[in-house]
């Protein structure tokens, strides 16, 4: 696989993608590229693309795919991404994936792999519904995986813990429906191109990390 690693990360909400992305970035020495961060920075810096995107945002409208794709391509073409990148949060649909492929080919930085962290629906709901957040300092806990010493009380600042609206079961179910309708087809799209690397996202963090490293051939780095 050469020295570079250009990667898209796929998986349902609660799959632990952020945690595993951090491990890969540290091992491969590549940046974790968030499309949300790119969009916000482009708008804040008032770049030509950012100014155009800002017009949609101020109206409360979605930024068109073509504009987002151009911003991503611009970001991925700079020297910061010379040795590769992990692209998180994009693409979300097959048309976006096709646009991304075309743009990456133009800058001669095609994807090496697409990592799919596979987690069953029931596990996803259990993980997200168990999360609790501190009302004061924002510390995160989980009722099963990382509970506080005293129920509903933050270990750090002793403030009350609460469940965010987007961590409620009904909200999680709605998010999963969107994911399954829009993003799941990407799995077959990338599988057909020979890019998909699938790992089981159930288990301990370190065990999953080892599976990720093996799938991406990172053990020797």
VEXDREN-459513 format. One line per 10 residues: number of its first residue (from 1); for each residue x, y, z of N, C-alpha, C. Coordinates in pm, 1 decimal. Example, Ala and Ser with C-alpha at 12.3 -4.5 7.8 and 13.67 -1.06 7.14 Angstrom:
2
1	1319.0,-569.0,780.0,1230.0,-450.0,780.0,1320.0,-330.0,780.0 | 1285.0,-225.0,708.0,1367.0,-106.0,714.0,1290.0,3.0,787.0
//
This chain:
221
1	82.5,-118.1,0.0,0.0,0.0,0.0,86.4,123.7,0.0 | 209.4,135.5,-13.8,280.9,262.6,-16.5,276.0,332.4,117.5 | 331.4,453.8,120.4,341.0,527.6,245.4,216.2,609.4,276.2 | 140.9,648.7,173.4,23.4,731.3,198.0,-96.5,644.2,234.5 | -195.1,707.4,297.7,-318.5,638.0,332.3,-433.9,736.7,319.2 | -513.2,718.3,215.5,-630.6,803.0,192.0,-753.4,718.9,218.5 | -831.4,762.1,315.7,-932.5,674.8,374.6,-1063.9,747.0,398.9 | -1175.4,677.9,369.3,-1308.7,722.1,409.8,-1356.1,628.8,520.4 | -1421.3,687.2,621.6,-1468.4,611.2,736.8,-1620.9,603.6,733.0 | -1674.2,480.9,735.4,-1818.4,459.4,732.9,-1862.6,380.1,855.8
11	-1986.5,402.4,896.2,-2042.7,327.8,1007.9,-2160.1,402.6,1064.8 | -2250.6,334.0,1133.5,-2369.0,398.8,1189.8,-2333.2,488.9,1307.5 | -2425.2,574.0,1350.0,-2402.7,652.5,1472.3,-2371.5,557.4,1588.0 | -2275.6,595.1,1670.4,-2241.8,511.9,1785.4,-2147.7,397.1,1754.8 | -2090.7,394.4,1633.4,-2001.5,284.3,1596.0,-1861.0,301.4,1652.4 | -1831.1,418.1,1709.3,-1697.8,441.8,1763.4,-1598.7,486.8,1657.5 | -1649.8,547.3,1551.2,-1563.0,589.5,1439.7,-1460.7,693.7,1484.6 | -1503.7,787.1,1568.0,-1413.1,892.3,1612.8,-1295.4,837.4,1691.4 | -1323.3,741.6,1777.9,-1217.6,679.5,1858.5,-1116.9,607.3,1770.0 | -1167.1,528.9,1674.8,-1077.8,452.9,1587.4,-1003.0,543.5,1490.6
21	-1068.2,651.4,1447.9,-1000.5,747.5,1359.3,-878.6,806.8,1429.2 | -891.8,834.1,1557.3,-779.7,890.1,1633.0,-661.8,793.9,1635.1 | -689.2,665.0,1655.5,-582.3,564.9,1656.4,-511.0,559.5,1520.9 | -590.2,558.9,1413.1,-532.2,550.4,1278.5,-448.8,674.2,1247.5 | -500.7,790.9,1284.7,-427.6,915.2,1259.1,-292.4,915.7,1329.8 | -291.9,868.3,1453.8,-167.7,865.4,1529.9,-68.3,766.5,1470.7 | -116.5,649.2,1428.5,-26.7,546.5,1375.7,24.8,584.4,1236.2 | -65.1,631.2,1148.2,-27.1,660.6,1009.3,21.5,803.6,990.6 | 7.2,886.1,1096.9,50.2,1027.2,1090.7,-18.6,1102.7,976.9 | -151.7,1091.4,977.0,-233.2,1160.7,877.7,-342.8,1239.3,949.2
31	-396.9,1344.5,885.8,-499.7,1425.9,951.5,-638.9,1364.0,943.9 | -717.8,1392.0,1047.0,-858.6,1353.8,1050.9,-937.2,1472.4,995.1 | -992.8,1456.2,876.8,-1058.5,1566.5,806.3,-1209.9,1557.4,824.4 | -1266.3,1655.4,893.6,-1410.3,1662.3,915.4,-1471.4,1758.0,814.6 | -1572.2,1712.1,742.7,-1635.9,1799.2,643.8,-1704.3,1917.8,710.4 | -1756.6,1896.0,830.5,-1818.4,2006.3,903.6,-1717.1,2114.4,935.9 | -1596.1,2072.5,976.6,-1488.9,2169.1,1006.2,-1447.2,2245.5,880.9 | -1438.8,2174.2,767.7,-1401.1,2239.0,641.5,-1502.1,2347.2,605.3 | -1628.7,2312.6,616.8,-1734.3,2407.2,582.2,-1729.8,2530.5,672.1 | -1719.1,2506.7,802.9,-1716.9,2618.7,897.6,-1594.8,2708.5,875.9
41	-1478.4,2646.9,850.7,-1356.7,2726.5,830.8,-1363.5,2806.7,701.0 | -1415.0,2746.3,595.5,-1426.8,2816.2,467.6,-1517.3,2938.4,480.3 | -1625.7,2921.8,554.8,-1719.2,3033.5,575.0,-1654.1,3140.6,662.0 | -1587.7,3097.2,770.9,-1524.6,3193.3,861.2,-1411.0,3269.7,793.7 | -1334.4,3202.0,706.4,-1222.0,3265.8,637.2,-1266.5,3348.4,517.0 | -1395.7,3338.1,486.1,-1451.4,3413.1,372.9,-1379.3,3382.3,241.3 | -1344.8,3255.2,221.8,-1289.7,3213.0,93.4,-1401.6,3226.0,-10.4 | -1366.6,3228.6,-140.3,-1471.7,3237.2,-242.4,-1578.6,3128.7,-227.0 | -1533.5,3005.2,-202.4,-1629.2,2895.8,-182.5,-1706.2,2914.6,-52.3 | -1636.4,2963.7,50.6,-1701.4,2987.8,179.3,-1808.2,3095.4,170.7
51	-1781.4,3198.0,94.8,-1879.6,3305.2,77.0,-2004.2,3252.8,6.2 | -1981.9,3167.7,-92.3,-2096.1,3110.7,-164.9,-2177.5,3019.0,-73.3 | -2106.0,2937.4,6.0,-2175.4,2848.1,98.9,-2252.3,2927.0,204.5 | -2192.9,3039.5,248.5,-2256.6,3121.3,350.5,-2391.8,3174.0,307.7 | -2409.3,3196.1,179.3,-2537.3,3245.3,129.0,-2648.6,3143.3,151.5 | -2615.1,3015.8,138.7,-2714.2,2910.6,163.3,-2740.2,2895.8,313.3 | -2632.9,2902.0,391.4,-2644.4,2880.4,535.7,-2729.9,2989.1,600.2 | -2708.3,3113.9,560.8,-2784.7,3224.0,620.6,-2933.0,3213.1,588.1 | -2967.5,3145.6,480.3,-3108.3,3125.6,444.4,-3166.5,2999.8,508.1 | -3079.4,2926.8,580.8,-3124.7,2803.3,642.7,-3136.9,2688.8,544.7
61	-3067.7,2699.5,430.6,-3074.7,2597.1,327.1,-2950.3,2507.9,331.5 | -2963.5,2386.4,276.1,-2849.3,2295.4,268.5,-2751.4,2344.6,163.0 | -2623.9,2333.4,191.3,-2520.7,2369.0,94.6,-2518.8,2260.2,-13.6 | -2527.3,2296.2,-141.2,-2530.6,2195.1,-248.6,-2408.7,2103.9,-247.6 | -2429.7,1980.7,-289.6,-2321.8,1881.7,-292.1,-2201.4,1930.6,-371.7 | -2226.1,1991.8,-487.2,-2114.6,2034.5,-572.4,-2024.3,2133.0,-500.2 | -2084.3,2222.3,-421.9,-2006.6,2321.5,-348.4,-1926.4,2255.6,-236.6 | -1989.6,2165.2,-163.3,-1920.3,2092.4,-56.0,-1805.4,2010.3,-114.1 | -1830.7,1944.6,-225.9,-1727.2,1863.3,-290.1,-1608.0,1947.6,-330.9 | -1633.2,2067.4,-383.1,-1523.1,2155.6,-423.1,-1440.4,2199.8,-302.3
71	-1507.5,2227.6,-190.8,-1435.9,2267.6,-69.5,-1350.7,2152.6,-16.6 | -1406.4,2030.3,-21.1,-1332.2,1913.5,25.7,-1209.6,1888.6,-62.0 | -1229.4,1895.8,-194.7,-1117.8,1873.4,-286.9,-1007.8,1976.1,-264.7 | -1047.9,2099.6,-240.8,-949.4,2205.7,-215.3,-870.4,2175.2,-88.8 | -941.0,2129.0,14.3,-875.8,2097.4,142.1,-781.7,1978.4,128.3 | -825.3,1876.1,56.2,-746.4,1753.8,45.3,-628.9,1766.9,-50.6 | -627.0,1873.6,-129.2,-518.0,1892.3,-224.7,-399.1,1966.8,-164.4 | -415.4,2022.8,-43.1,-304.2,2100.4,11.8,-198.6,2009.5,76.4 | -87.4,2068.1,113.0,26.8,1989.8,161.3,-2.1,1919.8,294.2 | -99.2,1970.2,368.0,-139.0,1910.3,495.2,-181.0,1764.9,476.1
81	-232.0,1734.0,356.4,-283.0,1599.5,329.1,-192.7,1520.8,234.5 | -66.0,1561.8,222.9,26.4,1495.1,131.4,39.0,1346.4,160.5 | 46.0,1309.8,288.4,64.4,1169.2,325.9,-66.5,1094.3,344.7 | -178.5,1161.6,315.3,-307.2,1096.2,326.9,-402.0,1170.3,417.8 | -515.3,1105.6,446.7,-619.0,1167.3,529.4,-723.8,1063.0,565.5 | -798.3,1093.1,671.1,-920.6,1018.8,701.1,-1035.0,1116.0,682.4 | -1125.5,1083.5,592.1,-1240.3,1169.1,564.1,-1360.6,1116.1,641.1 | -1410.9,1196.7,733.0,-1518.2,1155.7,822.9,-1639.7,1246.6,801.9 | -1758.8,1186.3,792.5,-1880.4,1264.3,775.8,-1919.2,1288.7,631.3 | -1843.7,1233.4,539.9,-1870.2,1250.2,397.7,-1792.0,1143.6,322.6
91	-1850.3,1083.0,220.1,-1984.0,1104.7,165.0,-2092.8,1035.6,247.1 | -2216.0,1083.8,228.7,-2331.2,1025.1,296.2,-2425.7,955.1,198.9 | -2409.3,983.6,71.9,-2495.0,923.5,-30.9,-2408.9,877.6,-148.1 | -2465.6,791.0,-231.8,-2391.9,742.3,-348.5,-2356.0,854.6,-446.1 | -2447.9,948.3,-477.3,-2407.6,1059.4,-565.5,-2291.2,1140.7,-508.9 | -2288.4,1160.0,-378.1,-2176.3,1230.6,-316.3,-2047.3,1149.5,-333.3 | -2057.6,1018.0,-319.0,-1939.5,931.8,-334.6,-1885.9,939.0,-477.1 | -1975.4,943.8,-574.3,-1932.9,952.7,-713.8,-1864.0,1086.6,-740.1 | -1921.8,1194.0,-683.3,-1859.8,1325.2,-698.3,-1724.1,1332.0,-631.5 | -1712.0,1269.1,-514.0,-1584.3,1266.8,-443.0,-1478.9,1193.0,-525.1
101	-1516.0,1079.7,-581.8,-1421.1,1002.8,-663.9,-1369.3,1086.9,-780.5 | -1459.3,1156.0,-848.4,-1419.4,1238.7,-961.8,-1324.4,1350.6,-918.1 | -1356.5,1415.3,-807.4,-1272.1,1525.8,-760.0,-1134.8,1477.9,-713.3 | -1130.9,1362.6,-647.3,-1002.4,1310.7,-601.6,-915.5,1265.4,-718.4 | -977.8,1215.8,-823.0,-901.6,1178.4,-942.1,-839.4,1301.9,-1007.1 | -910.6,1413.9,-1003.5,-859.6,1538.0,-1063.6,-733.5,1587.2,-992.3 | -726.6,1565.4,-861.2,-609.0,1611.1,-786.1,-509.3,1496.9,-764.0 | -534.2,1383.9,-831.1,-445.5,1268.0,-826.8,-424.4,1215.8,-684.7 | -533.0,1212.2,-608.5,-526.8,1156.1,-473.7,-646.9,1064.3,-449.8 | -655.6,954.7,-524.5,-769.3,863.2,-509.3,-766.8,790.9,-375.8
111	-881.5,740.8,-335.3,-891.7,668.1,-209.0,-813.6,537.5,-215.2 | -752.1,501.4,-101.6,-687.4,371.0,-87.3,-784.6,268.8,-31.2 | -860.8,309.8,69.7,-953.4,219.1,136.5,-1075.3,294.7,186.2 | -1182.1,219.2,208.3,-1299.3,268.8,279.8,-1320.5,173.9,396.9 | -1306.6,223.9,517.6,-1319.7,140.8,637.4,-1463.1,146.7,687.7 | -1527.6,31.9,693.1,-1665.6,21.8,740.7,-1666.8,-46.5,877.0 | -1706.0,28.5,978.8,-1717.8,-25.5,1114.2,-1860.7,-75.4,1130.9 | -1876.4,-206.5,1129.1,-2009.2,-269.2,1129.2,-2056.4,-295.7,1272.4 | -2167.2,-232.7,1309.8,-2224.0,-250.0,1443.1,-2373.6,-276.0,1429.1 | -2426.6,-382.4,1493.8,-2569.9,-411.1,1484.7,-2655.7,-296.2,1539.9
121	-2774.6,-284.6,1487.3,-2866.4,-177.6,1526.5,-2890.3,-176.3,1677.8 | -2910.8,-295.8,1736.5,-2940.3,-303.3,1880.4,-2823.3,-249.5,1963.1 | -2701.5,-280.2,1920.5,-2583.2,-233.0,1992.0,-2570.1,-81.9,1981.2 | -2598.7,-29.3,1863.0,-2592.4,115.2,1842.3,-2688.9,187.6,1935.5 | -2810.3,138.5,1942.8,-2910.8,200.7,2029.5,-2868.2,193.4,2175.8 | -2816.3,77.8,2216.1,-2771.4,60.5,2354.3,-2658.1,156.7,2388.2 | -2562.5,171.7,2296.6,-2448.9,260.1,2320.6,-2492.7,405.1,2335.1 | -2573.6,451.6,2240.9,-2611.1,592.8,2240.2,-2711.6,625.4,2350.3 | -2807.3,535.9,2372.9,-2909.8,563.4,2473.3,-2852.4,562.4,2614.3 | -2737.2,499.2,2632.3,-2675.2,493.8,2764.6,-2587.6,612.5,2796.4
131	-2568.0,701.3,2701.6,-2479.0,815.6,2724.5,-2543.8,920.0,2814.9 | -2460.6,977.9,2902.4,-2505.7,1086.0,2990.0,-2400.2,1196.4,2986.8 | -2445.8,1321.2,2993.5,-2357.6,1436.8,2982.0,-2371.4,1525.8,3104.6 | -2260.1,1580.1,3151.8,-2263.2,1669.8,3266.8,-2324.6,1804.2,3227.0 | -2415.9,1854.8,3309.6,-2481.2,1982.4,3280.2,-2386.0,2101.2,3293.9 | -2275.8,2080.9,3367.5,-2185.6,2193.1,3394.7,-2058.2,2189.3,3309.4 | -1983.7,2077.8,3316.4,-1853.1,2074.2,3248.3,-1855.6,1998.6,3115.7 | -1967.1,1930.8,3085.2,-1979.1,1861.0,2957.7,-1914.0,1724.9,2953.4 | -1864.5,1673.9,3065.6,-1802.0,1541.0,3068.6,-1902.3,1434.6,3025.0 | -1853.0,1332.3,2956.0,-1939.3,1226.9,2903.7,-1924.0,1098.4,2983.8
141	-2035.3,1030.3,3005.9,-2036.5,901.6,3076.1,-2128.5,805.9,3001.5 | -2122.6,680.1,3041.6,-2215.1,580.5,2988.6,-2261.5,493.7,3104.4 | -2389.9,468.9,3109.1,-2445.9,394.7,3223.5,-2383.0,257.2,3241.2 | -2338.0,194.2,3130.5,-2281.0,59.8,3136.7,-2130.0,61.7,3114.1 | -2086.1,130.1,3008.6,-1945.8,124.0,2967.1,-1852.6,210.3,3051.5 | -1899.4,327.1,3093.0,-1815.4,416.7,3174.3,-1903.4,496.5,3271.0 | -1962.2,428.9,3367.7,-2054.4,496.3,3459.1,-1981.4,586.2,3559.2 | -2049.5,688.9,3609.2,-1990.2,771.6,3714.6,-1988.2,693.9,3846.3 | -1908.3,741.6,3940.8,-1900.3,674.4,4070.9,-2036.9,675.7,4139.2 | -2103.5,790.7,4134.3,-2237.8,803.6,4192.3,-2337.6,828.8,4079.9
151	-2446.1,752.5,4073.6,-2542.5,766.1,3964.5,-2590.4,910.8,3946.2 | -2589.2,955.8,3820.6,-2641.3,1088.3,3782.4,-2560.5,1205.8,3837.4 | -2437.3,1178.3,3888.3,-2353.0,1286.0,3941.3,-2215.6,1281.3,3872.8 | -2170.1,1394.5,3823.2,-2041.3,1401.9,3755.0,-1925.9,1379.8,3852.1 | -1831.4,1293.3,3815.1,-1714.8,1267.5,3898.7,-1627.8,1391.8,3914.0 | -1621.6,1475.1,3810.3,-1531.3,1589.3,3809.1,-1582.8,1706.7,3892.1 | -1704.5,1750.0,3859.7,-1752.8,1873.5,3921.9,-1876.3,1854.9,4009.0 | -1924.6,1730.7,4019.8,-2037.9,1696.4,4107.2,-2171.2,1754.6,4060.5 | -2174.7,1803.1,3935.5,-2300.9,1853.8,3881.5,-2387.1,1737.1,3834.1 | -2511.2,1766.6,3801.0,-2605.5,1663.4,3759.0,-2579.2,1620.7,3614.6
161	-2600.1,1492.1,3588.0,-2588.8,1439.8,3452.6,-2726.6,1436.9,3387.7 | -2728.2,1451.1,3254.9,-2855.9,1445.8,3183.8,-2838.6,1370.9,3052.3 | -2951.2,1330.7,2994.1,-2951.3,1262.7,2864.9,-2988.8,1363.4,2756.7 | -2901.0,1380.9,2658.5,-2928.3,1474.7,2550.2,-3046.1,1424.3,2466.1 | -3115.0,1517.4,2405.2,-3230.8,1480.1,2323.5,-3192.4,1384.4,2211.3 | -3074.2,1406.1,2150.1,-3035.7,1319.4,2039.2,-2982.9,1183.8,2085.0 | -2979.6,1161.1,2218.0,-2942.5,1030.4,2271.1,-3064.1,951.9,2321.2 | -3182.5,1005.1,2299.6,-3304.7,933.1,2337.4,-3337.3,828.6,2231.0 | -3396.3,716.8,2273.4,-3415.7,603.2,2183.3,-3493.6,638.9,2057.6 | -3599.3,720.7,2073.2,-3679.3,753.8,1955.8,-3600.0,837.2,1855.0
171	-3513.7,925.8,1907.5,-3430.2,1007.6,1819.4,-3323.8,922.2,1751.5 | -3265.6,830.5,1828.3,-3164.3,740.5,1772.7,-3224.2,656.4,1660.3 | -3345.5,604.9,1682.4,-3411.8,522.8,1580.3,-3432.2,602.6,1452.0 | -3468.4,730.4,1466.1,-3488.2,815.7,1348.3,-3355.6,838.6,1275.9 | -3247.5,860.6,1351.8,-3115.4,880.6,1290.6,-3070.3,755.8,1215.7 | -3098.6,639.4,1273.6,-3059.5,514.9,1209.7,-3136.9,491.0,1080.9 | -3263.0,533.1,1078.4,-3342.6,519.0,956.0,-3281.4,600.5,843.0 | -3239.8,722.5,875.7,-3175.6,807.9,775.8,-3045.7,743.8,727.4 | -2967.1,692.8,822.8,-2840.7,628.0,788.5,-2864.5,508.2,696.6 | -2959.7,424.4,733.3,-2984.7,302.7,656.5,-3037.1,334.4,516.4
181	-3114.6,441.0,504.8,-3170.8,477.4,375.2,-3066.6,542.8,284.4 | -2986.0,632.1,340.2,-2893.5,710.3,259.0,-2752.8,652.2,251.4 | -2700.4,610.7,365.5,-2558.6,577.6,373.2,-2528.6,429.7,351.3 | -2617.8,342.0,391.3,-2592.4,198.6,374.0,-2560.4,159.7,229.9 | -2626.9,219.0,127.9,-2591.6,183.0,-10.5,-2445.0,208.7,-45.1 | -2379.5,297.0,30.2,-2237.5,323.5,5.3,-2151.7,199.5,28.5 | -2197.2,112.8,118.3,-2120.5,-7.7,150.1,-2103.5,-92.5,25.2 | -2214.3,-116.0,-45.6,-2206.9,-195.2,-168.2,-2135.5,-118.9,-279.5 | -2155.0,12.4,-282.7,-2088.3,95.4,-383.1,-1936.8,79.8,-373.0 | -1884.6,90.5,-251.4,-1740.0,79.5,-233.5,-1692.0,-65.5,-239.4
191	-1778.3,-158.4,-199.6,-1740.2,-299.4,-210.0,-1718.7,-337.8,-357.2 | -1805.3,-287.2,-443.6,-1796.1,-319.4,-586.1,-1668.4,-264.1,-648.5 | -1610.6,-161.7,-586.0,-1486.6,-103.0,-635.9,-1361.9,-167.0,-574.4 | -1383.8,-261.4,-483.2,-1271.3,-328.0,-419.0,-1202.9,-244.5,-312.7 | -1269.6,-138.2,-265.5,-1209.1,-47.9,-167.3,-1250.5,-79.0,-23.6 | -1359.8,-153.0,-6.2,-1417.3,-170.1,127.6,-1333.9,-262.2,214.9 | -1307.9,-217.7,337.3,-1244.7,-298.7,440.9,-1340.0,-298.8,559.2 | -1401.6,-411.9,587.0,-1504.8,-419.9,690.2,-1450.2,-482.7,816.9 | -1481.8,-419.2,932.0,-1441.8,-477.8,1059.9,-1562.3,-483.0,1152.4 | -1557.2,-574.3,1247.9,-1662.7,-588.1,1347.9,-1641.2,-482.8,1454.9
201	-1738.9,-393.2,1471.8,-1726.2,-284.7,1568.1,-1776.6,-318.5,1706.9 | -1801.4,-447.2,1735.2,-1847.0,-489.2,1867.6,-1729.8,-548.9,1943.8 | -1709.3,-501.9,2066.8,-1599.4,-552.6,2147.6,-1526.1,-439.6,2216.3 | -1413.8,-472.0,2277.8,-1334.3,-371.7,2346.3,-1265.1,-278.0,2249.2 | -1235.8,-157.5,2296.2,-1175.1,-55.6,2210.1,-1042.1,-103.4,2152.2 | -957.5,-164.9,2234.4,-826.6,-208.1,2186.6,-837.7,-323.0,2087.4 | -931.8,-414.4,2110.5,-950.7,-526.8,2018.4,-997.0,-475.9,1882.1 | -1086.8,-377.8,1883.6,-1134.8,-319.7,1758.1,-1020.7,-245.6,1689.0 | -941.2,-173.9,1767.5,-826.2,-103.0,1710.9,-733.9,-199.6,1637.9 | -707.5,-314.8,1699.1,-619.7,-413.4,1635.7,-677.9,-462.8,1503.7
211	-809.8,-480.6,1500.2,-876.2,-523.4,1376.3,-863.3,-415.9,1268.4 | -875.7,-290.3,1310.2,-862.3,-178.0,1216.7,-722.0,-175.1,1158.7 | -621.6,-184.9,1244.7,-481.9,-182.0,1199.0,-453.6,-296.6,1102.4 | -509.6,-413.6,1133.1,-488.3,-529.6,1045.7,-555.6,-507.3,910.5 | -678.0,-455.6,912.3,-751.4,-433.1,788.1,-681.9,-331.5,698.7 | -616.3,-232.4,761.6,-551.1,-126.2,686.7,-400.9,-149.0,669.1 | -354.6,-266.8,714.6,-212.7,-303.8,701.8,-122.3,-202.0,772.4 | -160.1,-167.2,894.7,-84.9,-66.8,969.6,4.8,-124.5,1078.0 | 1.5,-257.5,1096.1,75.7,-314.1,1208.2,223.8,-280.9,1205.1 | 282.1,-279.2,1085.5,426.2,-257.9,1074.9,470.0,-113.1,1074.6
221	376.7,-22.0,1079.0,415.1,120.6,1071.5,465.7,171.2,1205.7
//
